[in-house]
């Protein structure tokens, strides 16, 4: 399935669904950030995905990071809530989803890097090298908030 991200685009289609989802800012001991190169939109992103019925939201983070990257994590804190109605994701099956993402900080506790059906590349990236990657503005906002050690309150927007 492919998707197109519309961000503050007046020509974006109207949303017809909302699905709670998560992303995770995961850093290793060297301070590098865990990123995936997504198969659905060809952009670099934090690992994450949709919340399933019967899960605690922290379990969603652990499952999604493991599924997409092979890395096992423990959740540390909330980075923010990202619900901008001007950010919609249009899928080729007709679904147009309004963004509803909770971003968490987590740390690795095991596993090994590997790709999945959702990630064609998975790697640890030095934050100084982020400008060399194609990252959607809404994802970059989460990354910036997650890397900001001085931020004491979660972002709500």
Secondary structure, 3 states (H helix, E strand, C coil): CCEEEEECCCCCCCCCEECCEEEEEEECCCCCEEEEEECCCCCEECEEEECCCCCCHHHHHHHHHHHHHCEEEEEEEEEEEECCCCEEEEECCCCEEECCEEEEEEEEEEECCCCECCEEEEEEECHHHHHHCCECHHHHHHHHHHHCCCCCCCEEC
